[in-house]
Every structure is written in C-alpha cells, then in structure tokens.
Amino acid sequence: MKIKSILIAFFAVIFLTISCSKDDSSGTSVQPTGTITGKLMVKNGTKPVGGALVFVFDDNNKIYRTITQANGDFSLQAPVGQRKLYMQTGDGANFRTSLQVTVVKDQTLTIDASLSRLDQVANMAYVAGSYDEIQDIVTGLGYTITQISNADLADYSKVSQYDIIFLNCGAKQGYTNPVMDTNLANFVTNGGSLYASDWAVAYLTGGGSNSSSCGLAGGFIPDDKLCSKNTGSSMTIMGAQVADTNLASALGFSSLDIQYDLGSWQRIFSYEPTYWDVLVSDPATNQPLMIKTNMFNSGTVSSPVGGDDNDGWVTICHTDESGNPVTITIEESAWAAHEAHGDSIGACSSTNNSGTIYYTTFHNHASGNIGNSGLILEYVILNL
C-alpha cells in the first residue's frame, strides 16, 4: 500500500508538470525581451528630441513603447527577433523615422546616432512676418520649408499642397479675404495643421494685422471659442507655468521666464476650455499663453491635404494591452492586422481627422533673446 501511494503521488506530480507546461506554451508565459537604447535627434543632429514616442510590435501586434527623455535618450524593452523600430513625434504623420533591428534576449542593442534622426515627412510652408521668423528655427533643425504669401492662402490648390503652415506674427498685414478664411478652415478640417504666433491670431479670429477686440469680422474659429486683444505691454513674465505634463516632460522643465520685447502683444481674454488645451499659462493672471486644439471642423471634408510622402501610411488609434489608447502612424499594409486587433483609423484624441492648431502669444522675436521659449517653439514644430 505504501508503494502504491508513492506511485500515485509521483504520477500526480508528473501530471501537474505537464499541465503547467501546456499552460506556458499557450501564451501565458512571459515574452523574452532585450533592450534597445539610443538618442533621438533632429535631422541635422544639433538638438535632442524629447517627448517622442518610440515603439515596436511583437508578432501579435502587442505594442512595446517608451518616451524619449528631454535629452533625447530612450531605453525600450522589446520582444526578441526581427523588429521594426518606430520613432515619431505628434501623431507620426509629419515627423517619423523607422528602421529594422534585431533584438536578442537579455542583450542591449544601441542604435547608432546617425540612424536615430527624426525625418521630415510633412510639406511645410510659412507666411513671412514683420516680427517673427519661425522658418529660421525650422531650418536650424535641418528641415525644409517653403515661403508662401497671403494671396497663396486664397488659392486652395496651393494651400492643399502642404501638411503644415506657419503664420508668423505680423504676416497678415491687414490682408482680408473670405476665401482665405474658408481655405484655412478646410485645410485644418482635412488634416492640415497650423501654427500662429502673437498677431497672427487674426488669421484665426478675425481682424486686420492683429486682433484688437472680440467678435471681429474674418477668421474661421468661432467667436465663442477664442478672444484675444492686443493689449499686452512690453514685459517679462516670470515663472510661466508649463501646464501640460507631456510638454513639461519633453522640455525637462515646468516653468520658464518669457520675454515680450514689444508692446501690444495678443493677450488671451477668453477661450472655451473644452475646445482648447492650455499648454503654458501666466501664474499671475491665470491667462493662457499657449494653447492648442484638434477640435476644429468646418464640415467640408474632401481629399486629404499634403504631399504624397504619407502614401502607404495610415494614422491610427492603437489600444495597448491595458486598454490605453495611443496614436501612431504605421504602414498601410499593416492596417488589416491592427483593425482585427480592434484599432481604429485616426488620432485617439479626435473624433474626426482634423489637423492641429497651435497658438502662442509669444514668438522668436527680433532681439533673439527668447531663452527657453525657443525650446517650446521647437516642440511645436515637431508636434504639429
């Protein structure tokens, strides 16, 4: 009887061992991983890129991701095997880089610095201003941009060639044209992104060279969504707060001094908080100094704007294993597998395919002493 009991116990252990082995092979075991490290830089290698998304997928479309630090460094735990490493800012449609890597279990792969440069996908244009030259910051990062005019903004065949348009402070110069307003509205609706600084708010809300009161004629942003008046005085706002945690993380600081070297800058007097995200604010007045939205939609949807560099790519909202949404841009050929995974077309933060609008009350002014606000403008460029 004792021998029989021992044999029964022995076979019971064997059975449990086999059962556990079957459970492990069914996919509940931990995926072997290695580590990918590197430093993401702008195209010409002069500046690091903070706040960028770095990610790979395993064979079942599970995403492994991390965010670059303010100094551009990243470290990513990734599943073993041949993988495609993606690096992107914004939603990945305008700036991204990807490369094939081989991940080995428990080993670290360091990406060569020459390969981890953020490529420009977007066609970018700017309207020259009187007090602002955002184009100098763009080219200083190694990217290309085309100058266009206010008259070009009144021609949708020209507007629709671009993915991003920068409107410099002082660019409007009293030019008013309802067709231009309609074109900018439709440009954003169909996926184009805008950046306007200081007096260029007149493109958004109406007015001539600037906006002196609420409810002015022109523009395309509804009057109840934003009001800005050119009543700011020459000053330095001390300790401006970076209210957006993602922006603060990308920059590596949560407050800064912002110099307004000229008077009559555009103060934001009212805004719709469900429509705009406040990124930077004045701690003394609690007024926004930098806002963004991707909520605008004119209702006129046509073919997407921009060049053909995004042909074969699609921006999607991917859901990770924890149910968290993340916006990424991937090859169109991979979409069917992601659709089966439960992903959806378009950015996670938007109910439509509209582009993003950034507005800053500050800019890279004539004296050039812009300090840390220059880092914010670089972030804006790369995240439109």
C-alpha positions as CSV (number, residue, x, y, z in Angstrom):
1,M,0.0,0.0,0.0
2,K,2.9,2.3,0.8
3,I,4.5,1.7,-2.6
4,K,1.1,2.3,-4.3
5,S,0.7,5.6,-2.5
6,I,4.1,6.7,-3.6
7,L,3.4,5.9,-7.2
8,I,0.1,7.8,-7.2
9,A,1.9,10.8,-5.7
10,F,4.6,10.5,-8.3
11,F,2.3,10.4,-11.3
12,A,0.2,13.3,-9.8
13,V,3.4,15.5,-9.9
14,I,4.1,14.4,-13.5
15,F,0.6,15.3,-14.5
16,L,0.7,18.7,-12.9
17,T,4.1,19.4,-14.5
18,I,2.8,18.5,-17.9
19,S,-0.3,20.7,-17.4
20,C,1.8,23.7,-16.4
21,S,3.9,23.2,-19.5
22,K,0.8,23.2,-21.6
23,D,-0.3,26.5,-20.0
24,D,3.0,28.1,-20.6
25,S,3.0,27.1,-24.3
26,S,-0.5,28.6,-24.7
27,G,0.8,32.1,-24.5
28,T,0.7,32.9,-20.8
29,S,4.5,32.8,-20.4
30,V,6.5,36.0,-20.4
31,Q,7.7,37.1,-23.8
32,P,11.6,37.0,-23.9
33,T,12.9,40.6,-24.4
34,G,16.1,42.5,-25.0
35,T,16.8,46.2,-24.7
36,I,17.0,48.9,-27.4
37,T,18.7,52.2,-26.4
38,G,19.6,55.3,-28.3
39,K,19.3,59.1,-28.5
40,L,16.8,60.7,-30.9
41,M,18.0,63.8,-32.6
42,V,16.6,66.3,-35.1
43,K,17.6,65.8,-38.7
44,N,20.9,67.7,-38.6
45,G,21.9,66.2,-35.2
46,T,22.1,69.6,-33.5
47,K,19.3,69.1,-30.9
48,P,17.8,66.2,-29.0
49,V,14.1,65.4,-29.4
50,G,12.2,65.0,-26.1
51,G,8.7,63.6,-25.7
52,A,8.9,61.4,-28.8
53,L,7.2,58.0,-28.9
54,V,9.5,55.0,-29.6
55,F,7.8,51.6,-30.1
56,V,7.9,48.1,-31.7
57,F,5.3,45.4,-32.0
58,D,5.5,41.7,-31.2
59,D,4.1,39.0,-33.6
60,N,0.6,39.5,-32.1
61,N,0.6,43.3,-32.5
62,K,1.2,44.0,-28.8
63,I,2.9,47.3,-28.6
64,Y,6.1,47.9,-26.6
65,R,6.7,51.6,-26.1
66,T,8.6,54.3,-24.3
67,I,9.0,58.1,-24.5
68,T,12.3,59.9,-25.1
69,Q,13.7,62.0,-22.3
70,A,14.3,65.7,-22.6
71,N,17.9,64.9,-23.7
72,G,16.6,62.6,-26.4
73,D,17.7,59.4,-24.6
74,F,15.5,56.3,-24.7
75,S,15.6,52.7,-23.4
76,L,13.0,50.2,-24.6
77,Q,12.3,46.7,-23.5
78,A,11.4,44.9,-26.8
79,P,10.4,41.4,-27.8
80,V,13.2,39.3,-29.3
81,G,13.5,38.8,-33.0
82,Q,13.5,40.9,-36.1
83,R,11.5,44.0,-35.3
84,K,10.7,47.4,-36.9
85,L,11.6,50.2,-34.5
86,Y,9.4,53.3,-34.9
87,M,10.3,56.8,-33.6
88,Q,7.7,59.6,-34.0
89,T,6.6,63.0,-32.7
90,G,3.0,64.2,-32.7
91,D,0.8,61.6,-34.4
92,G,3.7,60.4,-36.6
93,A,2.2,61.7,-39.8
94,N,4.6,64.7,-40.1
95,F,7.8,63.6,-38.4
96,R,9.0,60.0,-38.0
97,T,11.8,57.5,-38.5
98,S,11.8,53.7,-38.7
99,L,14.4,51.1,-39.0
100,Q,14.8,47.3,-38.8
101,V,16.5,45.9,-35.7
102,T,17.4,42.5,-34.3
103,V,16.5,42.1,-30.6
104,V,18.4,39.4,-28.7
105,K,17.2,38.0,-25.4
106,D,18.8,39.8,-22.4
107,Q,21.1,41.8,-24.6
108,T,21.2,45.6,-25.2
109,L,21.2,47.0,-28.8
110,T,22.4,50.6,-29.0
111,I,21.2,52.4,-32.1
112,D,23.9,54.3,-34.0
113,A,23.4,58.0,-33.6
114,S,23.3,58.5,-37.4
115,L,20.3,56.3,-37.6
116,S,18.2,57.9,-34.9
117,R,17.5,61.2,-36.6
118,L,13.9,62.4,-36.9
119,D,13.0,62.6,-40.6
120,Q,10.6,65.2,-42.1
121,V,7.6,63.7,-43.9
122,A,5.5,66.9,-44.0
123,N,5.4,69.5,-46.7
124,M,5.8,72.8,-44.7
125,A,5.2,76.4,-45.6
126,Y,5.2,79.8,-43.9
127,V,3.9,83.3,-44.4
128,A,6.7,85.8,-43.7
129,G,6.0,88.2,-40.8
130,S,7.3,91.5,-39.5
131,Y,8.5,90.5,-36.1
132,D,8.7,86.7,-36.3
133,E,10.8,84.2,-38.3
134,I,9.7,80.7,-37.3
135,Q,11.3,79.5,-40.6
136,D,14.7,80.1,-39.1
137,I,14.0,77.7,-36.3
138,V,12.7,75.1,-38.8
139,T,15.8,75.3,-41.0
140,G,18.1,75.4,-37.9
141,L,16.9,71.9,-37.1
142,G,17.8,70.7,-40.6
143,Y,14.3,70.7,-42.1
144,T,13.0,72.4,-45.2
145,I,10.1,74.9,-45.6
146,T,8.7,77.0,-48.4
147,Q,7.6,80.6,-48.3
148,I,4.1,81.4,-49.5
149,S,2.0,84.6,-49.5
150,N,-1.4,85.7,-48.3
151,A,-2.5,85.5,-51.9
152,D,-1.5,81.9,-52.0
153,L,-3.7,81.2,-48.9
154,A,-6.6,82.4,-51.1
155,D,-5.8,79.6,-53.6
156,Y,-6.8,76.2,-52.2
157,S,-4.8,74.3,-54.9
158,K,-1.7,75.9,-53.3
159,V,-2.8,75.6,-49.7
160,S,-3.7,71.9,-50.1
161,Q,-0.1,71.0,-51.1
162,Y,1.1,71.4,-47.6
163,D,0.7,69.4,-44.3
164,I,1.8,72.3,-42.0
165,I,1.5,76.1,-42.5
166,F,3.2,78.5,-40.1
167,L,1.7,82.0,-39.8
168,N,4.3,84.4,-38.4
169,C,3.5,87.4,-36.2
170,G,2.8,90.4,-38.4
171,A,2.2,88.2,-41.5
172,K,-1.4,89.2,-42.2
173,Q,-0.5,92.9,-42.8
174,G,-4.2,93.9,-43.0
175,Y,-4.9,91.3,-45.7
176,T,-8.5,90.2,-45.5
177,N,-10.2,87.7,-47.9
178,P,-13.1,85.5,-47.1
179,V,-11.8,82.8,-49.5
180,M,-8.5,82.7,-47.4
181,D,-10.6,82.1,-44.3
182,T,-12.5,79.3,-45.9
183,N,-9.4,77.7,-47.3
184,L,-7.7,77.7,-43.9
185,A,-10.8,76.2,-42.3
186,N,-11.0,73.5,-44.9
187,F,-7.2,72.9,-44.7
188,V,-7.4,72.1,-41.0
189,T,-10.6,70.0,-41.4
190,N,-8.9,67.8,-44.0
191,G,-5.8,67.1,-41.8
192,G,-3.6,70.2,-42.2
193,S,-2.0,71.7,-39.2
194,L,-1.5,75.4,-38.4
195,Y,0.8,77.3,-36.1
196,A,0.0,81.0,-35.5
197,S,2.0,83.3,-33.2
198,D,1.0,86.6,-31.5
199,W,-0.6,89.0,-34.0
200,A,-1.2,86.1,-36.4
201,V,-4.2,85.2,-34.2
202,A,-6.1,87.5,-36.6
203,Y,-6.0,84.6,-39.2
204,L,-7.9,82.5,-36.6
205,T,-10.3,85.0,-35.0
206,G,-10.5,87.9,-37.5
207,G,-9.1,91.4,-37.8
208,G,-6.6,93.1,-39.9
209,S,-2.9,93.0,-38.9
210,N,-3.9,91.9,-35.4
211,S,-7.0,91.4,-33.3
212,S,-8.0,94.4,-31.2
213,S,-11.3,93.1,-29.8
214,C,-13.6,90.1,-29.7
215,G,-16.0,89.2,-32.5
216,L,-14.1,90.8,-35.4
217,A,-15.0,90.0,-38.9
218,G,-13.0,87.3,-40.6
219,G,-11.1,84.3,-39.4
220,F,-12.6,80.9,-39.1
221,I,-12.5,80.0,-35.4
222,P,-16.0,80.6,-33.9
223,D,-16.1,83.8,-31.8
224,D,-17.3,81.9,-28.7
225,K,-14.2,79.7,-28.8
226,L,-11.4,82.4,-28.5
227,C,-11.0,86.1,-27.9
228,S,-7.6,87.8,-27.9
229,K,-6.8,91.5,-27.7
230,N,-3.5,93.2,-28.5
231,T,-3.2,94.9,-25.1
232,G,-0.1,93.2,-23.7
233,S,2.7,95.5,-22.6
234,S,6.5,95.0,-23.1
235,M,7.5,92.8,-20.1
236,T,8.9,89.5,-18.9
237,I,6.5,87.0,-17.4
238,M,8.4,85.3,-14.6
239,G,7.8,81.7,-13.9
240,A,5.3,81.0,-16.6
241,Q,3.8,77.6,-15.9
242,V,4.0,74.7,-18.4
243,A,0.6,73.3,-17.6
244,D,0.8,70.3,-19.9
245,T,2.6,67.3,-18.3
246,N,3.7,65.9,-21.7
247,L,5.2,69.2,-22.8
248,A,6.9,69.6,-19.4
249,S,8.4,66.1,-19.7
250,A,9.6,66.7,-23.2
251,L,11.2,70.0,-22.3
252,G,12.7,68.9,-19.0
253,F,11.2,71.9,-17.1
254,S,7.8,73.0,-15.8
255,S,8.3,76.8,-15.6
256,L,10.2,79.5,-17.6
257,D,10.5,83.2,-18.0
258,I,9.0,84.5,-21.2
259,Q,10.2,87.9,-22.6
260,Y,7.7,90.0,-24.5
261,D,10.1,92.5,-26.1
262,L,7.4,94.5,-27.9
263,G,4.1,96.0,-26.6
264,S,0.7,95.3,-28.0
265,W,1.1,91.6,-27.9
266,Q,-2.1,89.5,-28.0
267,R,-3.4,88.6,-24.6
268,I,-6.0,85.7,-24.5
269,F,-9.0,87.1,-22.7
270,S,-11.4,84.2,-23.1
271,Y,-11.4,80.7,-24.5
272,E,-13.5,77.6,-24.5
273,P,-11.7,75.1,-22.2
274,T,-13.3,72.0,-23.7
275,Y,-12.1,73.2,-27.1
276,W,-8.6,74.3,-26.3
277,D,-5.8,72.7,-24.3
278,V,-3.8,75.1,-22.3
279,L,-0.1,74.3,-22.5
280,V,1.5,77.3,-20.9
281,S,-0.1,79.9,-18.6
282,D,0.7,83.1,-16.7
283,P,0.7,82.3,-13.0
284,A,-0.1,85.9,-12.0
285,T,-3.3,86.2,-14.1
286,N,-4.0,82.5,-15.0
287,Q,-4.4,83.6,-18.6
288,P,-3.2,81.1,-21.2
289,L,0.0,82.0,-23.1
290,M,0.0,78.9,-25.4
291,I,-3.0,76.8,-26.5
292,K,-3.8,74.0,-29.0
293,T,-6.8,72.3,-30.4
294,N,-7.7,69.5,-32.8
295,M,-11.4,70.0,-32.4
296,F,-12.0,72.3,-35.4
297,N,-14.1,71.0,-38.3
298,S,-15.6,73.2,-41.0
299,G,-17.9,70.4,-42.2
300,T,-16.3,70.5,-45.6
301,V,-14.5,67.2,-46.0
302,S,-12.6,66.5,-49.2
303,S,-9.4,64.6,-50.0
304,P,-6.5,64.8,-47.5
305,V,-4.1,67.7,-47.8
306,G,-0.3,67.5,-48.1
307,G,2.2,65.8,-50.2
308,D,2.5,62.1,-51.2
309,D,5.1,61.1,-48.7
310,N,2.4,59.7,-46.5
311,D,1.0,57.5,-49.3
312,G,1.2,53.9,-48.0
313,W,1.0,55.1,-44.3
314,V,-2.0,55.5,-42.1
315,T,-2.5,57.2,-38.7
316,I,-4.5,55.0,-36.3
317,C,-5.6,54.8,-32.6
318,H,-4.0,51.7,-31.2
319,T,-5.2,50.1,-28.0
320,D,-2.5,48.6,-25.8
321,E,-2.8,45.5,-23.5
322,S,-4.1,47.6,-20.7
323,G,-6.8,49.3,-22.8
324,N,-4.9,52.6,-23.1
325,P,-5.1,54.4,-26.5
326,V,-2.0,55.6,-28.3
327,T,-1.9,57.4,-31.6
328,I,0.6,56.1,-34.1
329,T,1.3,56.1,-37.8
330,I,2.1,52.8,-39.5
331,E,2.4,51.2,-42.9
332,E,-1.0,50.8,-44.6
333,S,-0.1,47.2,-45.3
334,A,-0.2,46.5,-41.5
335,W,-3.7,48.1,-41.1
336,A,-5.7,44.9,-41.5
337,A,-3.9,43.2,-38.6
338,H,-4.4,46.3,-36.4
339,E,-8.1,46.5,-37.4
340,A,-8.5,42.9,-36.3
341,H,-6.8,43.9,-33.0
342,G,-9.6,46.4,-32.5
343,D,-7.8,49.6,-33.5
344,S,-9.4,52.5,-35.4
345,I,-8.5,55.0,-38.1
346,G,-7.5,58.5,-36.9
347,A,-5.9,60.0,-33.9
348,C,-7.2,58.9,-30.5
349,S,-7.7,62.4,-29.2
350,S,-10.0,63.4,-32.0
351,T,-13.5,62.4,-33.2
352,N,-12.5,63.5,-36.7
353,N,-9.4,63.6,-38.9
354,S,-8.8,67.3,-38.4
355,G,-5.3,68.7,-38.0
356,T,-3.9,70.5,-35.0
357,I,-3.9,74.3,-34.4
358,Y,-1.2,75.7,-32.1
359,Y,-1.3,79.3,-31.0
360,T,1.3,81.1,-28.9
361,T,1.2,84.7,-27.6
362,F,5.0,84.7,-27.8
363,H,7.3,84.1,-30.7
364,N,11.0,84.2,-31.7
365,H,11.1,88.0,-31.6
366,A,13.5,90.4,-33.2
367,S,16.0,90.7,-30.3
368,G,16.6,87.0,-30.4
369,N,16.7,86.7,-26.6
370,I,13.9,84.0,-26.4
371,G,15.6,81.7,-23.9
372,N,13.6,78.5,-23.1
373,S,10.7,79.6,-25.1
374,G,12.8,78.6,-28.1
375,L,12.7,75.0,-26.9
376,I,8.9,75.3,-26.8
377,L,8.8,76.5,-30.4
378,E,11.0,73.6,-31.5
379,Y,8.5,71.3,-29.7
380,V,5.6,72.9,-31.6
381,I,7.3,72.5,-34.9
382,L,7.9,68.8,-34.4
383,N,4.4,68.0,-32.9
384,L,2.1,69.7,-35.4
